[in-house]
Amino acid sequence: MEYKYGKNDNYEDFSAGRVLYSIKGMTNFPVRLAQEIYGRCLQHSRKKNNI
């Protein structure tokens, strides 16, 4: 998949143990992927501001 909205930045501060805490047996959700999904959803939404 080609990222259109998720910037290729360092998301180290959002890794498990800093801001997000993992639960035993659960995987962490990748921040860049979440940003990409949000950007793609926003592209299809009528409301673009104050979400």
DOMARTOR-636400 format. One record per atom (N, C-alpha, C, O): residue in one letter; residue number from 1; x, y negated, z negated. Coordinates in Angstrom, 3 decimals. Atoms other than C-alpha are relative to their C-alpha. Layout:
N
+------+-----+----------+----------+----------+
| code | pos |       px |       py |       pz |
+------+-----+----------+----------+----------+
|    A | NUM |        X |        Y |        Z |
...
+------+-----+----------+----------+----------+
REM end
This chain:
51
+------+-----+----------+----------+----------+
| code | pos |       px |       py |       pz |
+------+-----+----------+----------+----------+
|    M |   1 |    0.845 |    1.169 |    0.000 |
|    M |   1 |    0.000 |    0.000 |    0.000 |
|    M |   1 |    0.893 |   -1.236 |    0.000 |
|    M |   1 |    1.881 |   -1.301 |   -0.731 |
|    E |   2 |   -0.728 |    1.263 |   -0.030 |
|    E |   2 |    1.269 |   -3.454 |    0.839 |
|    E |   2 |   -0.675 |   -0.982 |   -0.951 |
|    E |   2 |   -1.883 |   -1.205 |   -0.874 |
|    Y |   3 |    0.534 |    0.979 |    0.944 |
|    Y |   3 |    0.844 |   -5.992 |   -1.944 |
|    Y |   3 |   -0.192 |   -1.340 |    0.691 |
|    Y |   3 |    0.718 |   -1.847 |    1.347 |
|    K |   4 |    0.301 |    1.315 |   -0.563 |
|    K |   4 |   -0.849 |   -9.221 |   -0.841 |
|    K |   4 |   -0.054 |   -1.063 |   -1.089 |
|    K |   4 |    0.261 |   -2.227 |   -0.840 |
|    Y |   5 |    0.233 |    0.958 |    1.080 |
|    Y |   5 |   -1.533 |  -10.849 |   -4.209 |
|    Y |   5 |    0.927 |    0.209 |   -1.194 |
|    Y |   5 |    1.243 |   -0.750 |   -1.898 |
|    G |   6 |   -0.889 |   -0.293 |    1.121 |
|    G |   6 |    0.718 |   -9.135 |   -6.760 |
|    G |   6 |    1.434 |   -0.346 |    0.346 |
|    G |   6 |    2.053 |    0.309 |    1.185 |
|    K |   7 |   -1.372 |    0.431 |   -0.280 |
|    K |   7 |    4.047 |  -10.934 |   -6.775 |
|    K |   7 |    0.998 |    1.023 |   -0.522 |
|    K |   7 |    0.748 |    1.692 |   -1.525 |
|    N |   8 |   -1.053 |   -0.922 |    0.407 |
|    N |   8 |    7.208 |   -8.874 |   -7.032 |
|    N |   8 |    0.885 |   -0.685 |   -1.042 |
|    N |   8 |    2.042 |   -1.012 |   -0.778 |
|    D |   9 |   -0.705 |    0.643 |    1.105 |
|    D |   9 |    8.232 |  -10.407 |  -10.357 |
|    D |   9 |    0.392 |    1.035 |   -1.044 |
|    D |   9 |    0.068 |    2.215 |   -0.908 |
|    N |  10 |   -0.361 |   -0.846 |    1.120 |
|    N |  10 |    9.665 |   -8.957 |  -13.537 |
|    N |  10 |   -1.129 |   -0.049 |   -1.029 |
|    N |  10 |   -1.389 |   -1.098 |   -1.618 |
|    Y |  11 |    1.110 |   -0.089 |    0.950 |
|    Y |  11 |    6.762 |   -7.794 |  -15.727 |
|    Y |  11 |    0.431 |    0.720 |   -1.280 |
|    Y |  11 |   -0.386 |    1.334 |   -1.966 |
|    E |  12 |   -0.563 |   -0.696 |    1.153 |
|    E |  12 |    9.021 |   -6.461 |  -18.462 |
|    E |  12 |   -0.679 |   -0.396 |   -1.309 |
|    E |  12 |   -0.842 |    0.439 |   -2.198 |
|    D |  13 |    0.638 |    0.463 |    1.235 |
|    D |  13 |    7.309 |   -8.583 |  -21.129 |
|    D |  13 |   -1.364 |    0.636 |   -0.226 |
|    D |  13 |   -1.866 |    0.635 |   -1.350 |
|    F |  14 |    1.296 |   -0.649 |    0.133 |
|    F |  14 |    4.046 |   -6.757 |  -20.443 |
|    F |  14 |    0.124 |    1.504 |   -0.185 |
|    F |  14 |   -0.890 |    2.200 |   -0.227 |
|    S |  15 |   -0.191 |   -1.438 |    0.152 |
|    S |  15 |    5.563 |   -3.305 |  -20.890 |
|    S |  15 |   -0.463 |    0.465 |   -1.378 |
|    S |  15 |   -0.649 |   -0.336 |   -2.294 |
|    A |  16 |    0.471 |   -0.566 |    1.267 |
|    A |  16 |    4.451 |   -0.979 |  -23.656 |
|    A |  16 |    0.950 |   -0.367 |   -1.129 |
|    A |  16 |    2.165 |   -0.209 |   -1.012 |
|    G |  17 |   -0.790 |    0.339 |    1.168 |
|    G |  17 |    5.632 |   -2.166 |  -27.027 |
|    G |  17 |    0.267 |   -1.477 |   -0.167 |
|    G |  17 |    0.668 |   -1.906 |   -1.249 |
|    R |  18 |   -0.205 |    1.447 |    0.120 |
|    R |  18 |    5.896 |   -5.871 |  -26.291 |
|    R |  18 |   -1.339 |   -0.705 |   -0.148 |
|    R |  18 |   -1.621 |   -1.300 |   -1.188 |
|    V |  19 |    1.325 |    0.624 |    0.052 |
|    V |  19 |    2.414 |   -7.135 |  -25.460 |
|    V |  19 |   -1.067 |    1.076 |   -0.049 |
|    V |  19 |   -1.987 |    1.012 |   -0.864 |
|    L |  20 |    0.959 |   -1.097 |   -0.058 |
|    L |  20 |    0.512 |   -3.978 |  -24.583 |
|    L |  20 |    0.534 |    1.166 |   -0.817 |
|    L |  20 |    1.727 |    1.466 |   -0.776 |
|    Y |  21 |   -0.398 |   -1.155 |    0.791 |
|    Y |  21 |    0.585 |   -1.020 |  -26.912 |
|    Y |  21 |   -0.657 |    1.246 |    0.573 |
|    Y |  21 |   -1.867 |    1.269 |    0.798 |
|    S |  22 |    0.541 |   -1.222 |   -0.581 |
|    S |  22 |    0.173 |    2.463 |  -25.527 |
|    S |  22 |   -0.624 |    0.871 |   -1.083 |
|    S |  22 |   -0.269 |    0.793 |   -2.259 |
|    I |  23 |    0.657 |   -0.959 |    0.882 |
|    I |  23 |   -2.033 |    5.109 |  -27.065 |
|    I |  23 |    0.525 |    1.379 |    0.387 |
|    I |  23 |    0.691 |    1.677 |    1.570 |
|    K |  24 |   -0.538 |   -1.325 |   -0.263 |
|    K |  24 |   -0.717 |    8.633 |  -27.392 |
|    K |  24 |   -0.913 |    0.753 |    0.972 |
|    K |  24 |   -2.120 |    0.862 |    0.754 |
|    G |  25 |    0.745 |   -0.755 |   -0.995 |
|    G |  25 |   -1.782 |   10.650 |  -24.363 |
|    G |  25 |   -0.590 |   -0.841 |    1.115 |
|    G |  25 |   -1.147 |   -0.294 |    2.067 |
|    M |  26 |    0.546 |    0.887 |   -1.034 |
|    M |  26 |   -2.811 |    7.610 |  -22.310 |
|    M |  26 |    1.156 |   -0.657 |    0.750 |
|    M |  26 |    2.190 |   -0.972 |    0.162 |
|    T |  27 |   -1.027 |    0.681 |   -0.781 |
|    T |  27 |   -0.812 |    6.071 |  -19.496 |
|    T |  27 |   -0.235 |   -1.501 |   -0.033 |
|    T |  27 |   -1.362 |   -1.957 |   -0.226 |
|    N |  28 |    0.122 |    1.457 |   -0.075 |
|    N |  28 |   -0.120 |    2.360 |  -19.269 |
|    N |  28 |   -0.439 |   -0.394 |    1.398 |
|    N |  28 |   -0.085 |    0.257 |    2.380 |
|    F |  29 |    0.470 |    0.477 |   -1.296 |
|    F |  29 |   -1.809 |    0.412 |  -16.495 |
|    F |  29 |    1.000 |   -1.008 |    0.533 |
|    F |  29 |    1.310 |   -1.981 |   -0.154 |
|    P |  30 |   -0.999 |    0.910 |   -0.563 |
|    P |  30 |    0.704 |   -1.303 |  -14.196 |
|    P |  30 |   -0.549 |   -1.415 |    0.194 |
|    P |  30 |   -1.607 |   -1.588 |    0.800 |
|    V |  31 |    0.446 |    1.394 |   -0.046 |
|    V |  31 |    0.404 |   -5.104 |  -14.453 |
|    V |  31 |   -0.076 |   -0.498 |    1.434 |
|    V |  31 |   -1.039 |   -1.168 |    1.805 |
|    R |  32 |    0.012 |    0.486 |   -1.386 |
|    R |  32 |    1.305 |   -5.775 |  -10.834 |
|    R |  32 |   -1.182 |    0.590 |    0.775 |
|    R |  32 |   -1.807 |   -0.106 |    1.576 |
|    L |  33 |    1.135 |   -0.631 |   -0.663 |
|    L |  33 |   -1.316 |   -3.292 |   -9.627 |
|    L |  33 |   -1.313 |   -0.639 |   -0.447 |
|    L |  33 |   -2.206 |   -0.861 |    0.369 |
|    A |  34 |    1.204 |    0.669 |    0.505 |
|    A |  34 |   -3.951 |   -4.894 |  -11.869 |
|    A |  34 |   -0.160 |   -1.374 |    0.639 |
|    A |  34 |   -1.271 |   -1.767 |    0.994 |
|    Q |  35 |    0.037 |    1.317 |   -0.634 |
|    Q |  35 |   -3.063 |   -8.309 |  -10.450 |
|    Q |  35 |   -0.418 |    0.125 |    1.466 |
|    Q |  35 |   -1.159 |   -0.717 |    1.973 |
|    E |  36 |    0.357 |   -0.230 |   -1.402 |
|    E |  36 |   -3.377 |   -6.928 |   -6.915 |
|    E |  36 |   -1.484 |    0.344 |    0.137 |
|    E |  36 |   -2.159 |   -0.183 |    1.021 |
|    I |  37 |    1.418 |   -0.368 |   -0.039 |
|    I |  37 |   -6.784 |   -5.354 |   -7.589 |
|    I |  37 |   -0.868 |   -1.219 |   -0.268 |
|    I |  37 |   -1.866 |   -1.431 |    0.420 |
|    Y |  38 |    0.748 |    1.223 |    0.310 |
|    Y |  38 |   -8.032 |   -8.598 |   -9.159 |
|    Y |  38 |    0.001 |   -0.958 |    1.191 |
|    Y |  38 |   -1.039 |   -1.526 |    1.526 |
|    G |  39 |   -0.099 |    0.888 |   -1.158 |
|    G |  39 |   -6.795 |  -10.626 |   -6.178 |
|    G |  39 |   -0.861 |    0.466 |    1.160 |
|    G |  39 |   -1.490 |   -0.347 |    1.837 |
|    R |  40 |    0.822 |   -0.542 |   -1.086 |
|    R |  40 |   -8.508 |   -8.321 |   -3.701 |
|    R |  40 |   -1.488 |   -0.123 |   -0.317 |
|    R |  40 |   -2.290 |   -0.403 |    0.574 |
|    C |  41 |    1.406 |    0.173 |    0.399 |
|    C |  41 |  -11.773 |   -8.412 |   -5.664 |
|    C |  41 |   -0.413 |   -1.459 |    0.118 |
|    C |  41 |   -1.513 |   -1.757 |    0.583 |
|    L |  42 |    0.288 |    1.431 |   -0.072 |
|    L |  42 |  -11.617 |  -12.197 |   -5.884 |
|    L |  42 |   -0.174 |   -0.451 |    1.449 |
|    L |  42 |   -0.967 |   -1.350 |    1.727 |
|    Q |  43 |    0.109 |    0.337 |   -1.415 |
|    Q |  43 |  -11.174 |  -12.374 |   -2.111 |
|    Q |  43 |   -1.407 |    0.287 |    0.531 |
|    Q |  43 |   -1.887 |   -0.415 |    1.421 |
|    H |  44 |    1.340 |   -0.383 |   -0.454 |
|    H |  44 |  -14.584 |  -10.673 |   -1.669 |
|    H |  44 |   -1.110 |   -0.673 |   -0.801 |
|    H |  44 |   -2.280 |   -0.598 |   -0.426 |
|    S |  45 |    0.991 |    0.643 |    0.867 |
|    S |  45 |  -16.328 |  -12.634 |   -4.419 |
|    S |  45 |   -0.407 |   -1.360 |    0.553 |
|    S |  45 |    0.406 |   -2.072 |    1.142 |
|    R |  46 |    0.472 |    1.332 |   -0.394 |
|    R |  46 |  -18.469 |  -15.673 |   -3.669 |
|    R |  46 |    0.536 |   -1.061 |   -0.946 |
|    R |  46 |    0.865 |   -2.172 |   -0.530 |
|    K |  47 |   -0.491 |    0.940 |    1.007 |
|    K |  47 |  -17.357 |  -17.326 |   -6.885 |
|    K |  47 |    1.521 |    0.099 |   -0.059 |
|    K |  47 |    2.065 |    1.169 |   -0.331 |
|    K |  48 |   -1.461 |    0.003 |   -0.046 |
|    K |  48 |  -13.697 |  -18.325 |   -6.648 |
|    K |  48 |    0.636 |   -0.685 |   -1.210 |
|    K |  48 |    1.816 |   -0.468 |   -1.485 |
|    N |  49 |   -0.547 |    0.767 |    1.122 |
|    N |  49 |  -13.273 |  -20.598 |   -9.707 |
|    N |  49 |   -0.753 |    0.314 |   -1.291 |
|    N |  49 |   -1.884 |    0.799 |   -1.268 |
|    N |  50 |    0.593 |   -0.164 |    1.338 |
|    N |  50 |  -13.965 |  -20.408 |  -13.457 |
|    N |  50 |   -0.485 |    1.422 |   -0.261 |
|    N |  50 |   -1.572 |    1.624 |   -0.801 |
|    I |  51 |    0.360 |   -1.400 |    0.240 |
|    I |  51 |  -14.014 |  -16.623 |  -13.581 |
|    I |  51 |    0.664 |    0.463 |   -1.270 |
|    I |  51 |    0.500 |    1.616 |   -1.667 |
+------+-----+----------+----------+----------+
REM end
